Amino acid sequence: MPVPRIETLETLLLVDHHCHGLVRRELDRMEFERIMTEADHPGLPGASFFDSQLGFALRRYCAPVLDLPVHAQPDDYLARRAELGADEVMARMLRAAGIVDFCVDTGFAPERLTSSTELAAAAGGRGNDVVRLEPLAEQVALDIVTGQVGVAHFPDLVRARLAARAAARGPASSGSASSGSASAGSSGDRAGGAGNVDVVGVKSVAAYRVGLELPAERPTDRVVIAAVRSWVGRLRAGAPIRLADPVLHSFLIWSAADLALPIQIHTGFGDTDLHLSRANPLLLTDLLRALAPTGSAVLLLHCYPFQREAGYLAQVFPHVYVDVGLATHNVGRASSSVLAEALELAPFGKLLFSTDAFALAELYLLGARLFRRALGVFLAEGIADGDWTVADADRVALMVGADNARRVYNLAEKPVAGAEAEAAAAEAAVEKPRAAARARGRATSATTKPRGTAKSSTAKAAAAKAAVVKPAVVEPTPEEADEEKATGAKAAAAKRPAGAAGGRTSAKRAPAKKPGPAKPATGKPPARRSSAPEQQPARGESRGDPPQEEPAAKPRPARPARAKPPRTG
């Protein structure tokens, strides 16, 4: 399948509504491969995760960003990555991804990861926090075990601490499905940035702990306290501090709904700590029906392989939204099919973009590139077959890539003030050597000699003139360019009146480009997770046991993990 180019989609500044922090230390090949996927091992002897859809996509799209030829060999790629250093790789990948807003789940941290503020600074965009519900409740349980509070205080303490975290969210909330688009005034009042991080929603990882068949009826405080008393008894007997009770997971979701917070719920695909059959979003049907009157948006994350079921839920419930984030980079070139299946029933206004990137900066770039490609294929085929117009396709691209998330989370429309010039300077400094390296790589088909990135006075001058930075685009190979011409011809033919011959289509699609050095972008700036000492958390949900920060929690020392932590949900 060729890669059609739709101009709006190519230059669209994305809103990543669910993602995680990044590792800022050097990784050897075993560690890198262990983090690449949801597996808890780096691959079988003689096999490699580089030999997968994800691995091939990484070599294709990420290698040129590090000044290497497309499809550079894994060892060459990792050597170049180490030469540049984690911070430089992070900055290049984030800016090339074209993401301007990050909604970061900070509830899973087996070692120190970048915060939402650090991600935003590296990308020239804006960071927002998503509060993990389970660690918040686990901290209250720890306070009970240590004698600081009584069991009967659990419901009120959870509600109070959640409300305190939500207070950083600003005065206006558009988590309600009925609230519509945020006004420019309210959105502008909430513009965040370094040192001013908004809390824009919450997340539940009940799928990893007990599955998604949760009680639909709101639990009373009496029922909640009885469940907590049983849980605390197990904790005092030596059990790890890990919430796994359907009643309490339901209580946490209802508590968030009472605050009109958007509620993210992990569904579908995850690591080995998860039972996939219990992560089908259809199991949430009764709870979703009960939550509907609250108006709080419920966002079904990832969904794979249940993207069709999730699309159905998004169609029939006004407050339900979906994404296919984690699946996008894992299935590689099959992402077009996954996204198309989600959109068989889901309204275009109900699908959001996310990367679910964790630890590796490459996953941000892959999530963005494969999303653009998948949605581009879907929309271009519809144009070619006459199912919608170019204007319709442009509007859908804007909705899915950014506007749906801005409406649900009440995000400001414009990037944080002052980021435009900084982003332009960094992009200009990175893109010039990158483009030259790609040109040499195509001419010689040999590995390019590694080069550093110079931040010269020329880049500073560019910053003074530029208003925004467009996401960097990896140039197509000659074969892809030929395929794109054929796709363009097909779309043009579909738009000609009957009996017309020749002529040009009026589609607003960018023409197929011949391979060559890429021009520096000068547009708008692109813009898991812990447990008790007895048990380390798993990556998926488990992207998230005790939080990195809780108001009433006594700080516990971070536990650096030199290998992927065991799956403990």
N, C-alpha and C positions, 0 to 999 in steps of 0.2 A: 504494500500500500504506500503510495507516495505521501509526502508530507506537505499538504497544501498550506499556503501562507495567507492568512487573513490579517490585514494590516492592523486592525484594532487589537486583535489578540496578540500579535507579535510585540507590540509596544505597551501593552496594558500593564500598569503597576498593580501587582497582586496583593490581596489581603490573605495572609496565612492564618486561618482561624484556629488551628491546633498544631502546636509544635513544641519542641523541647530545647534545652540548652545543649552546648557543644563541649567536648573535651578539648582542653588547651595544652595538652602535653603530647610528646611524640609517641607514635604507636608503631610497633613492629608489625610484620605481616600477619602473624597469628592474631594479635589483638585487633587489627583492622578488619580481618575477615570475620572475627567473632562478633564484632559490632555491626557489620553490614546488614545482617538478616535477623529474623526473630529466632533463629536456632540458638542453642546454648553451647555450641561447639564450633570450632573453626573449619569443620569439614573432615571428611574421612581421609585416611592416608592415601596419597596419590590423587586426591580430588581437591577442588578449590571452588569457593563461592564466586571467584572471578569467572568461572565457567557456568554462568547462569544468566538469566534475563537481566538481573540487576547488575552483575559484573560487566556484561557487554555494554550495557547502557552507560555505566560509569566510565569505561574506557573511551566510549564514543564522545560523550558530552563533556566530561570533566577534564580529560587530558589536554585539550586545547587551551583551557583556562589557565593551566600551569605551564604554558608555552611548549607543549609536546604535541606531536602529530596525533591525529585521530587514531584511536585503537592502539595507543602505545601499550607495550607489554606491562603486566602488573608490577614486575620488579623495577622497571624504569619509572613507572608512575610513582611508586612508593618512595623511590630514591629522590625524585624531584620534589615530592611532597615534604620529605624530611629536610631537604636543602632549603626550601622556602620558609619552613617553620609553620606551626599551627596557626598563629595569628594571621600571617599573610595569606595562607590558604583559606582561612575563614573569611577574610575580607574579600578576596577575589570571588569565591563561590557565592557569597551572599549578594554581592553587587551584580554579578552576572545573572542571578536568579530573577532579578526584577521584582522583589518583594518589598513593599513599603510599610506594611503593618504586620506585626507579629503578636499573636495571642498565645502566650507561653505557659504551658503547664509546668510549674516548678516543683511538683510534688514527688518526683522520683529523682534521686541523686545518689547513686552508689559511689560517686566521687564528685569533686567539685566541677560543676558545669557553669557555663556562661549564664548570666541572668538575662531577663528581657531587656534591661537597659544596655547591657554589653552587646547583645545581638543587634539592637537598634543602632548603636553607635557604629558597629562594624559595617552595617548595611546602609547607613545614611537614612534610616527610616525611623520608625516609632515602635516602642515595645509596650505590651499590655500583659497583665498577669491573669491566669486562670487558677482558681483555688481548688486543690484536690480535697474532696470531702472526707474521705476515709482517714487521712492523717490528722485532720483537725479533731475528729471524734476520738482517735487513738490517743491524742495528747490529753484530752479530758479524762479518758480511762486511766492513763498513767497517773494523773493527779489524784484520782480516787484511790488507786493502789498504794500510792505513797502517803495517803492520809491527809492530803491538803484539802479535799472536799469530800462530801458524802455522795453516795450513789444517787440519792433523790435529787441532787442538783444537776445531774447529767443533762436532761433535756434543756433546761434554761441556760446552762453554760454553753452548750453547743450552739443554740440559737444566738446567744449574745456574742460569742466569738465570731460566728459567721457574719453577723450583722456588722461587727467592727471591721472585718476585712472588706466587706462590701461597701463600707462607707468611703473607701478610697476610690469608688467608682464614679463619683460625681453626682450631681443632683438629679439628672435625668436618666431614665431607663427606657430603652426600647426593646427590652427582651420580650415584651408582650407581643404576641402575634397580631394583635389588633392595633398596635401603636403606629404602624406604618413607618414611612421614612422619617428619620430624625430631621428636624429643621436645621438649617445652617447655623442658627444661633446656638441651639443646645449642643450641637456637635462641636462647634468651635469652642464652647466653654470647656469641653473635655479634652482638648488637645493635650496629649501627654508628651513625654520626652524624658531625657536623662534627669534623674532626680525627682520625677513626677510621674510614677507608673500607675496607671489605672488598673483596678480589678474589674474585669469585664464579664466574668462568668465563673461557673464552677464545673467540676468534672467528677463523675462517679466511675469507679472501676469494679462495680458489683459483679460484672461478667467474670472477672478473674477470681473472685472470692466465693460466690455462691451461685453464679448464673443469673440470668435475667428474668426468671419467673418470680418476680417480687410481689409482695402483697399490694393490691391496688388501693385498698382503703387506708386512709390516713391513720397511722398508729396513735393511740392515745398516750399521754404521758405515763399512765399506769402500766401500759403494755411495754413501753420503751424502758422504763425503770426495771421491770422484771427481767427483760432481756439483758440489760446492762449488769444486773446483779449476778446473773448466770455467767456472763462473760468475765466479770471481775474475779469470780471464784476460780475460773480456769487460769486467769493470769496469776493469781496468788499461788496456784499450784505449779507454776513454772511454764505455762504456755507462752508462746511469743505474742507480742503486742500486735495482733493482726486482726482487724475487724472482719468477721465473716458470719453475719447473721442477717437473714433476709429482712427481718423487722427493722433492724437498725439502718440498713442500706435504704429502705423505703423511707424511714424517718428523715434521713439526711436529704433525700431528694425533695420531700415535701417542705422541709425547712428552707431550702433554696427557692422553691416555688413561692413560698410566702413572702420572700424578699423581691420577687419579680426578677430573679436572676436567670439569664440563659443557662440551661443545664446541658452539658455535654455528657453523653453516656457511651462508653466503649462498647461496640458490638462487633461480632465477627472475628476475623483473623487476629491472632496474637501469638505470644510465645508458648512454650511447652507447659506453662503453669495454667493454661486455660483449656477448658473442655469446649471445643468448638460447637458441639451440638447444643450446649447450654447458652451459647452466645448469639443465637438467632434473634434478631430484633422483634420478630413476631411474638416472642414470649412477653414483650412489654405491652402488648395491646391493651390489656385491662388497665394497667397503670397509666398509659397514655390517655385513655378515655377519661379516667378519673381526674387527671391533671388539666384537661382541656379548659375547664372554667377558670383556672387561675390565670390563663393567658401567657404563662412563661414559656418561652421557646425551648423545645427539647431538640438537641442536635445529636443525631445518631452518627457516631464516628466510625469511619473505615468500612464497616458492613460486609466486606468480602468474606465468603462467597455468597452472601445474602443481599447483594445490592438490589436485586429485583424486589425482594420482600421489603426492603427499606424504602424503595421508591413507591411501593404501594402505600406504606404508612404515611409517607410525606404527602401523598395525594389525598388520602381520606381524612387526615387530621390537620386542622389549620395551623397548629403550633409546632408541627414536626418538620425537621430539616435533615438533610443527609449530606455526607461526603464519602469519598472513596480514597482518602488520603494515603493511608498506610499501604494500600494495595497498589497505588499508582507506580511507585518506583520499584516495588518488588516484582510486579508482573512485566515490567519493561515495555516492549513493543505491543504487548497484549492490552495495555492500558486503554487503548481506543475502544476495545470491545467491552471492557468493564464499565467504562463511563457511559457508553451507549446503552447498556443494559439498565443502569441506574436511571437513565432518562427516558426509558420506555414509558414509565408511569409518573415519575416525579416531575412536577412542574418546574420549568426553568428557574422560577423564583425561589425554589426550595433546595437547590444544590449549591454547596459552598466549596471553595478551594481550600485544601490543606496539604501540607507535606508530611506531617507527623515525623519530621526529621528529629533524630536523636543522636547526639555524640559526634557524628561525622558531618562536616559542613557540606560534603558532596551530596548528602540526601536532600538538602534544600534546593540545590541546583537541579538534581534529577527530578524531584517532585514538581518543580516549576516547568522544566523543559518538557517532561512527558505529559503534564497536564495541558500545556499549550498545544502540543502535538495531537493529543487525543481529542480535545475539543475542536481543534482545527480540522481534523479529519471528519468528525461528526458534522460540523457546520458546513464544510465545503461540499460534502456529498449531498446534503440537503439542498444547497444552492444549485448544484449541477442537475439534480433531479426535479427542480422546480418546486420543492416542498416549502421553501421559504425564501425570502429575498435577502440580498446582501445587507440591507438595513436591519432586517430581523436578526441576522447572524451577528452583526456588530452589537446590537442591543443585548443579545443573549450572552455574548462574551463578557460584556461589562457586568452583567448581573452575576454570573457565576464566578467570575474572577475576582470581583471586589464588592459590588454594590449590595449583594445579598448579605454579606458579612457586616458591612457598614450599617445596614438597617437593623439586623438582629442585635448586634453588640453596641449600637449607638456610637460608632467610631467617627472621628472627625474626617472631613473630606480631604483636607490638604496635609502634606507632610509637615513635620515639626519645623517651626520657623528656624531658618539658619542652616538647615541640613542640605539645602539645594547646592550651595556653593561648595560645601565640604565634599559632598558626594560627587560633584562634577570633577573636582580636583583629583580625587582618588581614582575615579573611573578613567580619566584621561591618562594618568600615570600608568595604570595597569593595562589599558587597551592597546597602547602604541606598541610595546614590545610583544604583546600577545599576537597582534595582527601580523607583525613581521615574521614571527616564529611560525605561524600557520602557513604563510606563503612559502617559506623555505621548506616546511614539511611536505607540502604538496609537490614541490618541484623535485625533491630528492628522495621522498618516501623513506627518509632515514630519521632517526631520533635527533631532535634538535638539541644542540648544546645548551644546558641550563643557563638561564640568564636571570639576574635579579631585576627588581622593579625599581626604577629611579623615580623619585618624586621631585621633579625639577621645577624651576621657576616657570617653565612653560605650562605645567599643570596648574600652578597657582593663577596664572593669567587666565587660563580657561575657566577656572572657578569664578573669577570676577565677572565673566560674561555670561556663563551658563545659568539658566534658571533651574533646570532639572536634568536628571540623567535617565535615559531610556535603558531598559534591560539589554545587556549584551546578547547578541544573536550569534550562534555558531553557524558559520557558513556551510551550505550544503555541499556534498560531494558532487562530482560531475554526473554520476548516475542519478542522484536525487534531483539535480537540476533538470535533466531530461524528463524525469517522471513528472516534475511539477509543471513543465510546459504542456505535457499531455493532459494533466488534470485541468489546467487553465483552459485549454482548448475545449475540453468537454463541458466545463461550466459555461463558456462563452456560447457554445452551440445551443445549450439548453435555454439561454436567454434570448436568442434571435427570434424574430417573428417568423411565422410559417412562410416558406418560400424565399426567405432572405438568404443571401450568400455573402460570405466574407464579412467585413465590418468588425468592430471591436466591441467587446462587452463593456458595460458601464460598471461592472463590479468593482468595489473598492478593495480589491485584493492586490497585495503587493506582487509585482512581477517576479517570476523565477529569476534567481540570481546566478550568475556564473561564479565559479569558485575564484577567490582572490582575496587579497588582504581586506579585513574588515575595517570599516571606518570607526573611529572612536564615537561612542554614543554621547549625545549632547542633550538628551531630553530630560524628562522628569525623573527624580531619583527613585530607584527601585525602593522604592522607598528610600529519669523516669523514676525519683521514685525510691523506700527504705523500710526497715522493719526493726524488731527488737534486736538486742545484741546477739541473741541466740540464733538469729536467722536473717540472712541477707535477702533483699527483695529481688523479684524477677524483673525482667526488663519491660515487658509489655504493659501490664497493669502497673503490673507490678511496677511499671513505671509509676509506682508511687506508694511508699509507705510513709513513715513519719516525715512531715514536711521539712523543708530547709529552714523555715522560720515560722514560729507560732508565738503570739504575744505572751501567753502564759507558760510557755515551755522553757525549761532550763536547757540552754544550749548543750547539745551533745557533740563531741568531736566527730568531724567527718572521717569516714573510713575509706581512704583511697583504695580503689580496686584496680589492680593491674590486669585483671582479666574480667570478662563479663560475669556478673554475679549470678549465682544459681537461681533458678526460677522458684520464687516463693510467693508470688501473687500477693 
